[in-house]
């Protein structure tokens, strides 16, 4: 494990948000961050009309088509661009029917999580065996309710961070793969100069200060699921995105949880603030 206890700050290298859960997102130059995460992040989601479950690409056999669409946030609505270049608006009268046809399930797009919402996901070990099986898991119960604000579509916590050193290490371990931050869907990519390896492993339970105001607390290392292996827009399917972590970086996400393939960390917001590209990141 690489030590990250240097006083030398990191820098906000990229900011990304995903206005519709499990769709491709957008890169932005700045963001206001509250206890509910980046403004407009996971603002909407699709809900299966038949099961009442939140649609998530964590269960790729059913929901992989979500990653063929790109969502961008506007002031009052979200614009969705399909793989064919068709543009939909989240407030259009026929948007539910259009999205249902694309994903192959009857869905409704909503900003309100169902009561006791659940989602389906594939077991990462089954994915590695090329035999992914969807299992229902609580999206806002138990530990998750402690970390993630009620009434949101986050699976665990409102902010997800990765470092450039982690992305570079994945690329080094899988030279024939396609290591891109987009596969892992972070909100913040932090450039950590002269910090080799999975440096954010050492941030668990530590405080991050970003820019003049924002304060985060790292609450867990991020266990990875099937999503990084899937095609993301123009990025092709790449099973090494998960396999390299399973083989080279199994760590405990948090206390009382066994070792899992991990990359990046989850954080909750202790003090809201605005961040912009290039902001210094200090940890303590």
ZADO-1210 file (C-alpha; in nm, 4 decimals, padded with zeros to 6 digits):
<atoms>
<atom x="00.0000" y="00.0000" z="00.0000" code="UNK" pos="1"/>
<atom x="00.1366" y="00.3414" z="-00.0917" code="UNK" pos="2"/>
<atom x="00.1637" y="00.6070" z="00.1766" code="UNK" pos="3"/>
<atom x="-00.0176" y="00.9338" z="00.1033" code="UNK" pos="4"/>
<atom x="00.0971" y="01.1223" z="00.4123" code="UNK" pos="5"/>
<atom x="00.3057" y="01.3764" z="00.2270" code="UNK" pos="6"/>
<atom x="00.2071" y="01.7354" z="00.2932" code="UNK" pos="7"/>
<atom x="00.2417" y="01.8132" z="-00.0759" code="UNK" pos="8"/>
<atom x="-00.1084" y="01.8868" z="-00.2085" code="UNK" pos="9"/>
<atom x="-00.2824" y="01.7206" z="-00.4953" code="UNK" pos="10"/>
<atom x="-00.4739" y="01.9130" z="-00.7605" code="UNK" pos="11"/>
<atom x="-00.8255" y="01.8748" z="-00.9016" code="UNK" pos="12"/>
<atom x="-00.7486" y="01.7439" z="-01.2495" code="UNK" pos="13"/>
<atom x="-01.0989" y="01.6579" z="-01.3737" code="UNK" pos="14"/>
<atom x="-01.4589" y="01.7098" z="-01.2603" code="UNK" pos="15"/>
<atom x="-01.7316" y="01.4770" z="-01.3840" code="UNK" pos="16"/>
<atom x="-02.0998" y="01.4370" z="-01.3079" code="UNK" pos="17"/>
<atom x="-02.3704" y="01.1974" z="-01.4244" code="UNK" pos="18"/>
<atom x="-02.7109" y="01.3672" z="-01.4339" code="UNK" pos="19"/>
<atom x="-02.8929" y="01.0362" z="-01.4952" code="UNK" pos="20"/>
<atom x="-02.7836" y="00.7354" z="-01.2937" code="UNK" pos="21"/>
<atom x="-02.5794" y="00.4854" z="-01.5000" code="UNK" pos="22"/>
<atom x="-02.5822" y="00.6964" z="-01.8148" code="UNK" pos="23"/>
<atom x="-02.2674" y="00.8555" z="-01.9514" code="UNK" pos="24"/>
<atom x="-02.2048" y="01.1944" z="-01.7964" code="UNK" pos="25"/>
<atom x="-02.0347" y="01.5238" z="-01.8660" code="UNK" pos="26"/>
<atom x="-01.7047" y="01.6899" z="-01.7836" code="UNK" pos="27"/>
<atom x="-01.7381" y="02.0314" z="-01.6208" code="UNK" pos="28"/>
<atom x="-01.4966" y="02.3110" z="-01.5223" code="UNK" pos="29"/>
<atom x="-01.6478" y="02.3860" z="-01.1806" code="UNK" pos="30"/>
<atom x="-01.9188" y="02.2645" z="-00.9448" code="UNK" pos="31"/>
<atom x="-02.1036" y="02.3569" z="-00.6289" code="UNK" pos="32"/>
<atom x="-02.0896" y="02.0686" z="-00.3818" code="UNK" pos="33"/>
<atom x="-02.3395" y="02.0191" z="-00.0998" code="UNK" pos="34"/>
<atom x="-02.4120" y="01.7262" z="00.1306" code="UNK" pos="35"/>
<atom x="-02.5973" y="01.5828" z="-00.1700" code="UNK" pos="36"/>
<atom x="-02.2835" y="01.5827" z="-00.3850" code="UNK" pos="37"/>
<atom x="-02.2046" y="01.7782" z="-00.7003" code="UNK" pos="38"/>
<atom x="-02.4914" y="01.9883" z="-00.8296" code="UNK" pos="39"/>
<atom x="-02.7012" y="01.7827" z="-01.0742" code="UNK" pos="40"/>
<atom x="-02.5075" y="01.4606" z="-01.0134" code="UNK" pos="41"/>
<atom x="-02.7409" y="01.1575" z="-01.0161" code="UNK" pos="42"/>
<atom x="-03.0252" y="01.4070" z="-01.0311" code="UNK" pos="43"/>
<atom x="-03.2482" y="01.1566" z="-01.2134" code="UNK" pos="44"/>
<atom x="-03.2761" y="00.7811" z="-01.2603" code="UNK" pos="45"/>
<atom x="-03.4866" y="00.5319" z="-01.4484" code="UNK" pos="46"/>
<atom x="-03.7180" y="00.3131" z="-01.2425" code="UNK" pos="47"/>
<atom x="-03.8544" y="-00.0168" z="-01.3726" code="UNK" pos="48"/>
<atom x="-04.2337" y="00.0122" z="-01.3809" code="UNK" pos="49"/>
<atom x="-04.2815" y="-00.3608" z="-01.3205" code="UNK" pos="50"/>
<atom x="-04.0344" y="-00.4222" z="-01.0374" code="UNK" pos="51"/>
<atom x="-04.0064" y="-00.0747" z="-00.8853" code="UNK" pos="52"/>
<atom x="-03.6272" y="-00.1109" z="-00.8832" code="UNK" pos="53"/>
<atom x="-03.3820" y="00.1595" z="-00.9825" code="UNK" pos="54"/>
<atom x="-03.2175" y="00.0890" z="-01.3182" code="UNK" pos="55"/>
<atom x="-02.8428" y="00.0416" z="-01.2792" code="UNK" pos="56"/>
<atom x="-02.5732" y="-00.0808" z="-01.5158" code="UNK" pos="57"/>
<atom x="-02.4413" y="-00.2783" z="-01.2185" code="UNK" pos="58"/>
<atom x="-02.6767" y="-00.5443" z="-01.3613" code="UNK" pos="59"/>
<atom x="-02.5484" y="-00.5353" z="-01.7200" code="UNK" pos="60"/>
<atom x="-02.7637" y="-00.8125" z="-01.8637" code="UNK" pos="61"/>
<atom x="-03.0663" y="-00.5913" z="-01.8148" code="UNK" pos="62"/>
<atom x="-02.9343" y="-00.2350" z="-01.8109" code="UNK" pos="63"/>
<atom x="-02.6169" y="-00.2174" z="-02.0234" code="UNK" pos="64"/>
<atom x="-02.7951" y="00.0056" z="-02.2773" code="UNK" pos="65"/>
<atom x="-02.7943" y="00.2872" z="-02.0212" code="UNK" pos="66"/>
<atom x="-02.4271" y="00.3346" z="-02.1061" code="UNK" pos="67"/>
<atom x="-02.5125" y="00.4053" z="-02.4699" code="UNK" pos="68"/>
<atom x="-02.6774" y="00.7338" z="-02.3677" code="UNK" pos="69"/>
<atom x="-02.5190" y="01.0594" z="-02.2532" code="UNK" pos="70"/>
<atom x="-02.6893" y="01.2917" z="-02.0043" code="UNK" pos="71"/>
<atom x="-02.6110" y="01.6615" z="-01.9685" code="UNK" pos="72"/>
<atom x="-02.7707" y="01.8889" z="-01.7103" code="UNK" pos="73"/>
<atom x="-02.9613" y="02.2047" z="-01.7895" code="UNK" pos="74"/>
<atom x="-03.1218" y="02.4562" z="-01.5572" code="UNK" pos="75"/>
<atom x="-03.4628" y="02.2905" z="-01.5484" code="UNK" pos="76"/>
<atom x="-03.4185" y="01.9603" z="-01.7331" code="UNK" pos="77"/>
<atom x="-03.1668" y="01.7002" z="-01.8447" code="UNK" pos="78"/>
<atom x="-03.0830" y="01.6428" z="-02.2094" code="UNK" pos="79"/>
<atom x="-03.0235" y="01.2816" z="-02.3132" code="UNK" pos="80"/>
<atom x="-02.8387" y="01.1963" z="-02.6338" code="UNK" pos="81"/>
<atom x="-02.8785" y="00.8412" z="-02.7632" code="UNK" pos="82"/>
<atom x="-02.6131" y="00.6352" z="-02.9421" code="UNK" pos="83"/>
<atom x="-02.7877" y="00.7216" z="-03.2700" code="UNK" pos="84"/>
<atom x="-02.7626" y="01.0954" z="-03.2017" code="UNK" pos="85"/>
<atom x="-03.1290" y="01.1472" z="-03.1124" code="UNK" pos="86"/>
<atom x="-03.1858" y="01.4045" z="-02.8390" code="UNK" pos="87"/>
<atom x="-03.4462" y="01.3598" z="-02.5670" code="UNK" pos="88"/>
<atom x="-03.5452" y="01.5971" z="-02.2878" code="UNK" pos="89"/>
<atom x="-03.6252" y="01.4596" z="-01.9433" code="UNK" pos="90"/>
<atom x="-03.9441" y="01.6681" z="-01.9320" code="UNK" pos="91"/>
<atom x="-04.0773" y="01.5679" z="-02.2755" code="UNK" pos="92"/>
<atom x="-04.4211" y="01.4000" z="-02.2587" code="UNK" pos="93"/>
<atom x="-04.3025" y="01.0942" z="-02.4530" code="UNK" pos="94"/>
<atom x="-03.9620" y="01.0496" z="-02.2907" code="UNK" pos="95"/>
<atom x="-04.0613" y="00.7454" z="-02.0815" code="UNK" pos="96"/>
<atom x="-04.1810" y="00.5555" z="-02.3883" code="UNK" pos="97"/>
<atom x="-03.8673" y="00.6485" z="-02.5829" code="UNK" pos="98"/>
<atom x="-03.6373" y="00.5370" z="-02.3014" code="UNK" pos="99"/>
<atom x="-03.8365" y="00.2165" z="-02.2499" code="UNK" pos="100"/>
<atom x="-03.7846" y="00.1263" z="-02.6133" code="UNK" pos="101"/>
<atom x="-03.4103" y="00.1885" z="-02.5896" code="UNK" pos="102"/>
<atom x="-03.3468" y="-00.0122" z="-02.2721" code="UNK" pos="103"/>
<atom x="-03.5990" y="-00.2869" z="-02.3487" code="UNK" pos="104"/>
<atom x="-03.7895" y="-00.2510" z="-02.0210" code="UNK" pos="105"/>
<atom x="-04.0888" y="-00.0355" z="-01.9183" code="UNK" pos="106"/>
<atom x="-03.9316" y="00.2551" z="-01.7285" code="UNK" pos="107"/>
<atom x="-04.0094" y="00.6005" z="-01.5983" code="UNK" pos="108"/>
<atom x="-03.7512" y="00.8748" z="-01.5537" code="UNK" pos="109"/>
<atom x="-03.7836" y="01.0411" z="-01.2144" code="UNK" pos="110"/>
<atom x="-03.6104" y="01.2622" z="-00.9587" code="UNK" pos="111"/>
<atom x="-03.7762" y="01.0799" z="-00.6677" code="UNK" pos="112"/>
<atom x="-03.6268" y="00.7516" z="-00.5419" code="UNK" pos="113"/>
<atom x="-03.8890" y="00.4855" z="-00.4664" code="UNK" pos="114"/>
<atom x="-03.9541" y="00.4104" z="-00.1004" code="UNK" pos="115"/>
<atom x="-03.6922" y="00.1606" z="00.0234" code="UNK" pos="116"/>
<atom x="-03.5382" y="00.1653" z="-00.3226" code="UNK" pos="117"/>
<atom x="-03.3439" y="-00.1351" z="-00.4453" code="UNK" pos="118"/>
<atom x="-03.1321" y="-00.1969" z="-00.7501" code="UNK" pos="119"/>
<atom x="-02.9920" y="-00.5065" z="-00.9201" code="UNK" pos="120"/>
<atom x="-02.6222" y="-00.5764" z="-00.9543" code="UNK" pos="121"/>
<atom x="-02.4027" y="-00.8565" z="-01.0812" code="UNK" pos="122"/>
<atom x="-02.1619" y="-01.0242" z="-00.8408" code="UNK" pos="123"/>
<atom x="-01.8114" y="-00.9102" z="-00.9467" code="UNK" pos="124"/>
<atom x="-01.6744" y="-01.2623" z="-00.9010" code="UNK" pos="125"/>
<atom x="-01.9402" y="-01.3957" z="-01.1368" code="UNK" pos="126"/>
<atom x="-01.8518" y="-01.1220" z="-01.3850" code="UNK" pos="127"/>
<atom x="-01.4887" y="-01.2334" z="-01.3747" code="UNK" pos="128"/>
<atom x="-01.6059" y="-01.5864" z="-01.4521" code="UNK" pos="129"/>
<atom x="-01.8077" y="-01.4416" z="-01.7428" code="UNK" pos="130"/>
<atom x="-02.1280" y="-01.5590" z="-01.5782" code="UNK" pos="131"/>
<atom x="-02.2794" y="-01.2418" z="-01.4323" code="UNK" pos="132"/>
<atom x="-02.5930" y="-01.2945" z="-01.2273" code="UNK" pos="133"/>
<atom x="-02.8118" y="-01.0090" z="-01.1061" code="UNK" pos="134"/>
<atom x="-02.8867" y="-00.9998" z="-00.7350" code="UNK" pos="135"/>
<atom x="-03.1151" y="-00.7495" z="-00.5571" code="UNK" pos="136"/>
<atom x="-02.9333" y="-00.5268" z="-00.3109" code="UNK" pos="137"/>
<atom x="-03.0533" y="-00.2438" z="-00.0911" code="UNK" pos="138"/>
<atom x="-02.9714" y="00.0986" z="-00.2309" code="UNK" pos="139"/>
<atom x="-03.0643" y="00.3054" z="00.0748" code="UNK" pos="140"/>
<atom x="-03.0527" y="00.0674" z="00.3707" code="UNK" pos="141"/>
<atom x="-02.8100" y="-00.0247" z="00.6469" code="UNK" pos="142"/>
<atom x="-02.4656" y="00.1308" z="00.6074" code="UNK" pos="143"/>
<atom x="-02.5700" y="00.3041" z="00.2902" code="UNK" pos="144"/>
<atom x="-02.8226" y="00.5217" z="00.4692" code="UNK" pos="145"/>
<atom x="-02.5473" y="00.6473" z="00.6997" code="UNK" pos="146"/>
<atom x="-02.3213" y="00.7565" z="00.4137" code="UNK" pos="147"/>
<atom x="-02.5620" y="00.8625" z="00.1418" code="UNK" pos="148"/>
<atom x="-02.8241" y="01.1374" z="00.1826" code="UNK" pos="149"/>
<atom x="-03.1780" y="01.0083" z="00.1996" code="UNK" pos="150"/>
<atom x="-03.3843" y="01.0705" z="-00.1107" code="UNK" pos="151"/>
<atom x="-03.0896" y="01.0433" z="-00.3526" code="UNK" pos="152"/>
<atom x="-02.9868" y="00.7914" z="-00.6173" code="UNK" pos="153"/>
<atom x="-02.6356" y="00.7318" z="-00.4851" code="UNK" pos="154"/>
<atom x="-02.5493" y="00.3705" z="-00.4092" code="UNK" pos="155"/>
<atom x="-02.3298" y="00.4572" z="-00.1138" code="UNK" pos="156"/>
<atom x="-02.1918" y="00.8100" z="-00.0852" code="UNK" pos="157"/>
<atom x="-02.2355" y="01.1447" z="-00.2629" code="UNK" pos="158"/>
<atom x="-01.8762" y="01.1947" z="-00.3830" code="UNK" pos="159"/>
<atom x="-01.6432" y="00.9485" z="-00.5538" code="UNK" pos="160"/>
<atom x="-01.2731" y="01.0282" z="-00.6014" code="UNK" pos="161"/>
<atom x="-00.9862" y="00.8666" z="-00.7913" code="UNK" pos="162"/>
<atom x="-00.6257" y="00.9715" z="-00.8337" code="UNK" pos="163"/>
<atom x="-00.4215" y="00.9909" z="-01.1501" code="UNK" pos="164"/>
<atom x="-00.1751" y="00.7534" z="-00.9830" code="UNK" pos="165"/>
<atom x="-00.4430" y="00.4841" z="-00.9550" code="UNK" pos="166"/>
<atom x="-00.5473" y="00.5234" z="-01.3177" code="UNK" pos="167"/>
<atom x="-00.1814" y="00.5078" z="-01.4240" code="UNK" pos="168"/>
<atom x="-00.1233" y="00.1969" z="-01.2111" code="UNK" pos="169"/>
<atom x="-00.4202" y="00.0179" z="-01.3693" code="UNK" pos="170"/>
<atom x="-00.2837" y="00.1069" z="-01.7132" code="UNK" pos="171"/>
<atom x="00.0598" y="-00.0240" z="-01.6127" code="UNK" pos="172"/>
<atom x="-00.0811" y="-00.3540" z="-01.4883" code="UNK" pos="173"/>
<atom x="-00.3006" y="-00.3977" z="-01.7959" code="UNK" pos="174"/>
<atom x="-00.1012" y="-00.2525" z="-02.0885" code="UNK" pos="175"/>
<atom x="-00.3373" y="-00.4086" z="-02.3423" code="UNK" pos="176"/>
<atom x="-00.6465" y="-00.2736" z="-02.1696" code="UNK" pos="177"/>
<atom x="-00.8116" y="00.0651" z="-02.1927" code="UNK" pos="178"/>
<atom x="-00.7649" y="00.2329" z="-01.8549" code="UNK" pos="179"/>
<atom x="-00.9807" y="00.5441" z="-01.8576" code="UNK" pos="180"/>
<atom x="-01.1308" y="00.7299" z="-01.5631" code="UNK" pos="181"/>
<atom x="-01.4703" y="00.7226" z="-01.7372" code="UNK" pos="182"/>
<atom x="-01.4930" y="00.3464" z="-01.6821" code="UNK" pos="183"/>
<atom x="-01.4855" y="00.3963" z="-01.3048" code="UNK" pos="184"/>
<atom x="-01.7217" y="00.6965" z="-01.2992" code="UNK" pos="185"/>
<atom x="-01.5500" y="00.9214" z="-01.0427" code="UNK" pos="186"/>
<atom x="-01.6672" y="01.2747" z="-00.9690" code="UNK" pos="187"/>
<atom x="-01.3182" y="01.4051" z="-00.8991" code="UNK" pos="188"/>
<atom x="-00.9898" y="01.2941" z="-01.0505" code="UNK" pos="189"/>
<atom x="-00.7094" y="01.4175" z="-00.8270" code="UNK" pos="190"/>
<atom x="-00.3613" y="01.4619" z="-00.9704" code="UNK" pos="191"/>
<atom x="-00.1118" y="01.3413" z="-00.7099" code="UNK" pos="192"/>
<atom x="00.2427" y="01.4318" z="-00.8179" code="UNK" pos="193"/>
<atom x="00.5146" y="01.1783" z="-00.7377" code="UNK" pos="194"/>
<atom x="00.2649" y="00.9392" z="-00.5793" code="UNK" pos="195"/>
<atom x="00.2886" y="00.5949" z="-00.7395" code="UNK" pos="196"/>
<atom x="00.0219" y="00.3302" z="-00.7069" code="UNK" pos="197"/>
<atom x="-00.3161" y="00.3326" z="-00.5368" code="UNK" pos="198"/>
<atom x="-00.2332" y="00.6312" z="-00.3195" code="UNK" pos="199"/>
<atom x="-00.5899" y="00.7088" z="-00.2079" code="UNK" pos="200"/>
<atom x="-00.5963" y="00.3779" z="-00.0162" code="UNK" pos="201"/>
<atom x="-00.4387" y="00.5694" z="00.2712" code="UNK" pos="202"/>
<atom x="-00.7124" y="00.8331" z="00.2763" code="UNK" pos="203"/>
<atom x="-00.9661" y="00.6157" z="00.4596" code="UNK" pos="204"/>
<atom x="-01.1129" y="00.8089" z="00.7572" code="UNK" pos="205"/>
<atom x="-00.9123" y="01.1169" z="00.6646" code="UNK" pos="206"/>
<atom x="-01.0255" y="01.4699" z="00.5859" code="UNK" pos="207"/>
<atom x="-00.9746" y="01.6296" z="00.2442" code="UNK" pos="208"/>
<atom x="-00.9827" y="02.0062" z="00.1983" code="UNK" pos="209"/>
<atom x="-01.0426" y="02.1138" z="-00.1595" code="UNK" pos="210"/>
<atom x="-01.0230" y="02.4753" z="-00.2687" code="UNK" pos="211"/>
<atom x="-01.1147" y="02.7509" z="-00.0219" code="UNK" pos="212"/>
<atom x="-01.4249" y="02.5927" z="00.1341" code="UNK" pos="213"/>
<atom x="-01.5031" y="02.2282" z="00.0522" code="UNK" pos="214"/>
<atom x="-01.4258" y="01.9676" z="00.3196" code="UNK" pos="215"/>
<atom x="-01.4791" y="01.5947" z="00.2627" code="UNK" pos="216"/>
<atom x="-01.4322" y="01.2885" z="00.4800" code="UNK" pos="217"/>
<atom x="-01.3254" y="00.9654" z="00.3125" code="UNK" pos="218"/>
<atom x="-01.5483" y="00.6852" z="00.4418" code="UNK" pos="219"/>
<atom x="-01.4631" y="00.3853" z="00.2236" code="UNK" pos="220"/>
<atom x="-01.2416" y="00.2534" z="-00.0502" code="UNK" pos="221"/>
<atom x="-01.4524" y="00.1882" z="-00.3583" code="UNK" pos="222"/>
<atom x="-01.5274" y="-00.1784" z="-00.4336" code="UNK" pos="223"/>
<atom x="-01.5657" y="-00.2282" z="-00.8059" code="UNK" pos="224"/>
<atom x="-01.8540" y="-00.3988" z="-00.9837" code="UNK" pos="225"/>
<atom x="-01.9249" y="-00.4981" z="-01.3436" code="UNK" pos="226"/>
<atom x="-01.9557" y="-00.1413" z="-01.4736" code="UNK" pos="227"/>
<atom x="-01.5864" y="-00.0755" z="-01.5575" code="UNK" pos="228"/>
<atom x="-01.5836" y="-00.3796" z="-01.7861" code="UNK" pos="229"/>
<atom x="-01.8722" y="-00.2577" z="-02.0014" code="UNK" pos="230"/>
<atom x="-01.8643" y="-00.0533" z="-02.3203" code="UNK" pos="231"/>
<atom x="-01.8953" y="00.3151" z="-02.2319" code="UNK" pos="232"/>
<atom x="-01.9973" y="00.5022" z="-02.5435" code="UNK" pos="233"/>
<atom x="-01.6952" y="00.4771" z="-02.7730" code="UNK" pos="234"/>
<atom x="-01.4900" y="00.2858" z="-02.5134" code="UNK" pos="235"/>
<atom x="-01.5129" y="-00.0886" z="-02.5905" code="UNK" pos="236"/>
<atom x="-01.5827" y="-00.3737" z="-02.3517" code="UNK" pos="237"/>
<atom x="-01.2727" y="-00.4401" z="-02.1395" code="UNK" pos="238"/>
<atom x="-01.2805" y="-00.7171" z="-01.8782" code="UNK" pos="239"/>
<atom x="-00.9271" y="-00.6265" z="-01.7646" code="UNK" pos="240"/>
<atom x="-01.0705" y="-00.3117" z="-01.6023" code="UNK" pos="241"/>
<atom x="-01.2008" y="-00.5348" z="-01.3223" code="UNK" pos="242"/>
<atom x="-00.9711" y="-00.8345" z="-01.3565" code="UNK" pos="243"/>
<atom x="-00.6532" y="-00.6333" z="-01.2926" code="UNK" pos="244"/>
<atom x="-00.7980" y="-00.5118" z="-00.9612" code="UNK" pos="245"/>
<atom x="-00.9100" y="-00.8615" z="-00.8648" code="UNK" pos="246"/>
<atom x="-00.5604" y="-00.9942" z="-00.9270" code="UNK" pos="247"/>
<atom x="-00.3478" y="-00.7058" z="-00.7992" code="UNK" pos="248"/>
<atom x="-00.5512" y="-00.4851" z="-00.5681" code="UNK" pos="249"/>
<atom x="-00.7859" y="-00.6616" z="-00.3298" code="UNK" pos="250"/>
<atom x="-00.8192" y="-00.4481" z="-00.0172" code="UNK" pos="251"/>
<atom x="-01.0791" y="-00.3983" z="00.2542" code="UNK" pos="252"/>
<atom x="-01.3201" y="-00.1174" z="00.1594" code="UNK" pos="253"/>
<atom x="-01.3925" y="-00.0416" z="00.5261" code="UNK" pos="254"/>
<atom x="-01.3861" y="-00.2035" z="00.8673" code="UNK" pos="255"/>
<atom x="-01.5767" y="-00.5352" z="00.8941" code="UNK" pos="256"/>
<atom x="-01.5735" y="-00.5930" z="00.5163" code="UNK" pos="257"/>
<atom x="-01.3477" y="-00.8513" z="00.3551" code="UNK" pos="258"/>
<atom x="-01.0980" y="-00.7816" z="00.0785" code="UNK" pos="259"/>
<atom x="-01.2506" y="-00.6843" z="-00.2569" code="UNK" pos="260"/>
<atom x="-01.1233" y="-00.5454" z="-00.5880" code="UNK" pos="261"/>
<atom x="-01.1076" y="-00.1700" z="-00.5200" code="UNK" pos="262"/>
<atom x="-01.0064" y="00.1525" z="-00.6912" code="UNK" pos="263"/>
<atom x="-01.0808" y="00.5033" z="-00.5680" code="UNK" pos="264"/>
<atom x="-01.2592" y="00.6183" z="-00.2524" code="UNK" pos="265"/>
<atom x="-01.6023" y="00.7354" z="-00.1419" code="UNK" pos="266"/>
<atom x="-01.6470" y="01.0523" z="00.0614" code="UNK" pos="267"/>
<atom x="-01.9189" y="01.2433" z="00.2397" code="UNK" pos="268"/>
<atom x="-01.9393" y="01.6214" z="00.2560" code="UNK" pos="269"/>
<atom x="-01.8543" y="01.7809" z="00.5895" code="UNK" pos="270"/>
<atom x="-01.8616" y="02.1405" z="00.4635" code="UNK" pos="271"/>
<atom x="-02.0121" y="02.2467" z="00.1296" code="UNK" pos="272"/>
<atom x="-01.8167" y="02.4566" z="-00.1145" code="UNK" pos="273"/>
<atom x="-01.7425" y="02.5351" z="-00.4742" code="UNK" pos="274"/>
<atom x="-01.4572" y="02.3635" z="-00.6561" code="UNK" pos="275"/>
<atom x="-01.2897" y="02.4450" z="-00.9855" code="UNK" pos="276"/>
<atom x="-01.0284" y="02.2694" z="-01.1935" code="UNK" pos="277"/>
<atom x="-00.6834" y="02.3295" z="-01.0518" code="UNK" pos="278"/>
<atom x="-00.7954" y="02.3653" z="-00.6899" code="UNK" pos="279"/>
<atom x="-00.5429" y="02.2325" z="-00.4397" code="UNK" pos="280"/>
<atom x="-00.6359" y="01.9200" z="-00.2425" code="UNK" pos="281"/>
<atom x="-00.4909" y="01.8832" z="00.1084" code="UNK" pos="282"/>
<atom x="-00.5426" y="01.5775" z="00.3276" code="UNK" pos="283"/>
<atom x="-00.5055" y="01.5455" z="00.7019" code="UNK" pos="284"/>
</atoms>
